[in-house]
Amino acid sequence: MAEPRMMSQEEMAAAFDEWMRQYTEDPAAFEAEFQTVQRFMADKADGREPDYGQSCAALMFKLSDALLQAAG
């Protein structure tokens, strides 16, 4: 697991905006997300606790880190 890091509301908002920018520019690149939805639903149906939140959090931090690096 990654090192704990706090993200401000502004950083989180920027990460979500970046996700949306990437999604709207290349929706096909997010095909894996649709597969993730199917795994989430299958996990719930089988009585397993889904871990979607962990992968989403990791992606938001990755996007935030890239934005922070780009800002210098």
Secondary structure as UniProt FT lines:
FT   HELIX           9..25
FT   HELIX           27..30
FT   HELIX           31..45
FT   TURN            46..47
FT   HELIX           52..71
//
